[in-house]
Amino acid sequence: MSSPSIASQSQISTEEVRRIATLARLNPSSVEEERLAGEMSHILDHIEQLKELETSDIEPLHHVLDLVNVLRDDLPRQSLSAEAALKNVPERKEDCILVPKVIKDFDHSRTSNATSTQ
């Protein structure tokens, strides 16, 4: 990618890049901050150029293709039986898929809304 040949009108500082990076939970190096500041400034310059275009006679575009509805009709049809749907599951109990527990036991006594079951 080539660098812009015209001096940037919109100057983004490395401090602004750092602030944006913090909001995005990124940690760019100082070299990357300098590069990003230049790239962001260049993007803002392009936006300023686009603002100069006359667009009052241009109809807003919702999609690049003239699509109306690309979804199929929702028609009733034969579905899989429970046996067919469950034939390849690694572990099951009757018509249910058994999966490993991934949530730790919750200690209800540590919540303010805990109620006694006694």
Secondary structure, 3 states (H helix, E strand, C coil): CCCCCCCCCCCCCHHHHHHHHHHCCCCCCHHHHHHHHHHHHHHHHHHHHHHCCCCCCCCCCCCCCCCCCCCCCCCCCCCCCHHHHHCCCCCEECCEECCCCCCCCCCHHHCCCCCCCC
